């Protein structure tokens, strides 16, 4: 790694060799940090970006992975695996054995066990998840991903009394995390602070508009607002409802696509059209490009679908189109944050 830094990360092959060597000795998170430094110095190294994307998604770190996924799509370096990961609106932790082996090689760094805590949460084993995350944070207190998951696990376990001490321990870029704002929203809702909950869920949607639970929380709290001036129009409420419905359909379609062994042309087109409706035209076009490489399906006109999406695009089209999406233009920044947000 030192040699790569000395030559300003110019040798992409050497970078990949260094990453393989680091992972072999159990330094997975160090490898991801190293790759991040590499693309900061050499932004056009697309293979390095893809490696960050894959490793970060393997750790379920969407905050780190997504910007690199978007960059790769916009630079036409995508495939079905990347697109399937990028449009995943839920969690899909990897098999724990592979990450446990990495920890066995480097017992001092337990951060690769984060997906194990996620699996425990998916299984409703919140106490086990809390123990695992506290163990990770004992040795790596600055692990933002662990901090955020701990808050989520406490909420899921109903341990709201523990959240004050959780908030006091937060450090790093935790406010960039969707999970932080969702936890604050859940906490505020539990305390009947509907204005604070609405503000928090809205902040979560600003970090990642793909998280359906954040939209559901926001929609629920908007129904409860009485004491604060949200100025939310019926049109905006209807657009939030449409967004929630589309995200749920996207999750279902992605699941069916994966179950088809990622070869269903019809389902790929369905995903693309949902993404188009969500205002993600570049992502939709990428899916349609990939669909053209999948086994032919006489019932599906991929070319026509792609032409329809491309007709809406230009070089200036942003990654997320906001025009025609009132839910994305909603501004609740004037609402007061929950009191706990000011603790740290």
N, C-alpha and C positions, 0 to 999 in steps of 0.2 A: 504493500500500500504506500509506503514511504516513497518508493521509486515513482509511482504514478503521480503522487503529489508534486514531486520534484520536477517532473516534466509537464506540469500543468494539465494532467489528465488527457494528454493528446493521443495516447496509444490505447485505443478502445479494446484491442485484444488483450493487452496487459491488464486492463481494468477488470475484464471478465475473469481472467485467470486469478487475480487477487481475490475476487469475490468468492470464487469456488473454493479457494484455499481457506478463506475466513469461515465460510459455512462449514467446511469439513472439520474445523476445530471448534465448532459451536458458537461462532461469533456472528450469528444471523443479523441481529439488530445493528451491530457495528458495520456489517456489510451494507445494509440499507443506508446508514448514515454516510458511508463512504461513497456510495452511488449518487446520493443526493448532492454531495460536494462535487462530484464529477460532472453532473449535468448543469450545475450552477456555473461551473467553469467552461463547460463545452455544451451549450444548449442544443446543438444540432446532432448530438450523438444519440440517434434514435434507438439503436440496440441497447444502449445503457438505460435509456428511458423505459424501454420495454421490460428490462430486468427489474428495475425499481417497481414498475407496475405489478408485475407478477409476484414478486416477493411481498410487496405491501398488501396486495389482495390476499395472499396466502396467510397473512397475519390479520386479515380483516380490518386493515387500516385504510378505510376508504378516503379519509381526509388527505392522506399522503398520496394514495394511488390515483385518484380521479384526475387531478390536473395533468398528470403524465398520460393517462388514457385519452383525454381530450386532445392533447398535443399530437399524439400518434394518429388519431382519427383525422385531425385537420391536415396532417402531413401524409395522409394516404398510406399509413403503415399499420394496418389493422388486419385482423383475421377473425374467424368466428369465435375463438376462445376469448380474445380481448373484448369483443362486443358483448358476449354473454356475461362476462364479469362486470363490465361497465354498467349494464342496465339492470343489474341485480338490485332490487329494492329492499331485500331482506338480508339476513346474515346466513352465511353458508360456511361455517368453520371447517377447516380441513380435518382429516383423520388425526387424532391426537398422538398416535404412535410416532409419526415422523418428526414432530416437533419435540416430543419427549426424548428422542434419540439425540437431537441437537443439544438439549439441556444436559444430557448425560455426558456429552463431550466437554461441556463448559458449565459445571454446576453453579458457578458464581453468578451466572446470568439466567434468571428464571423467566425473563420476559417472553420467550417463545411459548410459554405455557398459557399466555393470555387466551388463545382460542379454546383451551380446555375449560377456562372459566366461562367462556361464552356457551360452550356445550352444556355445562352444568346449569346455566341460566335457562337455556332452551328446554331443558328437562325439568325445570321447576325446582332444581336443587340450589336455591339461592344462598343458603347458609354455606354450602360447600364452595360456591363461587366466591363468596365474601372472604372465606379463609384463604383460598388460593390467591386472590388479588392482594390481600393484606400481606401474604408471604412475598409476593413479587415486589410490593412497595417497600417492604422492609429493607431490601437491598437496592432498589431503584426508585426512590421516592419522587423522582422527576418524570417518571413514565406517565405521560399524559393519558395515553390510552387506558392504562390500568386505573388511573384516578377516576376517569369518566365512567368506566364500567363498574367500578365500586359503587359510585353513586346510583347507577341504574339498578344494581343488585339490591342495594339498601331499600330503594323505593319498591321494587318488586316484592321484597320480603316484608314490606310494611314497617321498616325500621326508620320511620321519619325522625324519631328523636336523635338518631345518630348522624343526621345530615348536617347539623351545625358544626360538629367536629370535622366532618368530611370537607365542608366548604373551607374551613380554616387551614386545611392542609394543602389545598390546591395550589399548584404553581405551574409555570410554563404557559404555553399557548392554549390553555384549556377553553378559552372563549371562542376558539375557532371550531370547536367540536359540536356537532349536532346533539350528541348525547348530553352534554352539559346543559344545554338549553331545554332539552326535553325533561331532564331531571328537575330543573328549576320549575318548569311548567307543572309537572306532576306534584311537586312539593307545594307550589302556590295553590293549585287546585284543591289539594288536601286541606289547606287552611282557608278555603273559600275566598281566596284572593283572586277573583276572576280576572281583574285587570292585569295583575302581574302574571297570571298564567297565560293569558292571551298574548301579552308582550313576549313571554318566553317562547311559546310555541311558534310565534311569528319569527322570532330570531332564529329558531331551528330551521324553518323553511328557507330563510335567507342563506343558511350555510349549505343546505342540500335540498333542493326542491323535489327530490325523488323519495324522500322519507314519508311514506303514507301516514305513519302514526303521528307525525308532527302536524300534518294537515288535519287529521281527525281530531287531535287535541285542540287545535286552533278553532276548528268549526264548532266543537262542543262548547268552548269557552265563549265564543262570540254570541251564542244563544243566551248566555248568562249575564252579559254585560248590562249593567244598569247604572252604576255609579261612576263610570268613566266615559268620556266622549270619544268613541271609536270611529264614528262616522263611516260605518261600513254599509254600502248600498246593497239592496237586494240582488243586483246584478253581480256584485262581487261574491256574495254568498253562494249564488248559483254556480259561479265559475269555480269556487272551491269545491263544491259538490262534484262538478264534472272532473276536476283534477283528481279527487279521491277515487272516483269510479275508474278513471283511466289508469291510474297507478295500480289499482287492484287487478285490472284486466292485464296490465303489463306483467305483473308478477305471475299471474296464471299462465299467460302465453309463454313466458320464459320457461316456466316449469315444464310445460308440455313440449317445448322445443328441446330442452335437455333430455327429457324422457324419450324423445325420438332419436336419441344419439346424435343430436345436433345436425340432422340432415333434412328436416321437414321444410321444404321450400314455402309451402303455404303458411306455416306458422312464422317463418322468418318475415314474410311479407306482412302478416298480421302485427308482429312486433314493430316493424318499421312504420306502419300506418298509425299505431298508437303513439309512437314517438313523435311523428309528424303532428298529431293532434295536440301533443304536449308542448310543441314549439321547439323540439330538438331536431331540426332539419338535417344537420350534418350527420348526426347519429343515425337518423332514419335512412339517409342516402347510403351510408356505409352498410347498413343491414341489407339494403336492396342490392348493393353491389355484390355482397357475399352471397345473397340468395341466388344470383345468376350462376354461381358455381356449384350449387347444390343439385341433387338429382331432379330431373325435369318432372313437372306436375302439370298436366294439360289443363287443370282447372284454375291455374294461377298464372296471371299475366304479369310477370315481374317487370318487364320492360315498360309497360304502360304505367305501372305504379311508380317506377323510378322516374320516368319522365314527368309525372305529375308533381313529385316532390322537388325535382330539380328546377321545375318552372317557377317555384316559389323562392329560389335561392339566387344569390349573387356572391361575389367575392367579399362583400361587406356584411353578409349575413352573420349575426353573432351566434355563438354556440347555443344560447338560450334566447329564442325570440320572445319578447314580452308583449309586442303589439297583438291585441286580440286575446290577451290573457289577463283579465283584471285581477286575478288572484296573485299574480306576480308583481302587480303595480301597487298592491295594498301597502300602506305605510302605517305601522303602529308604533313607530319609534317615539311618539309623544307619550305613550302610556308608561306609567311608572313601573320600574323593575321590582321584582320581589325583594324584600328587605335583605334576604340572604345574599343577593347579588353584589351587595356593597360591602360584604365582610372581607373580601380578599382584594 
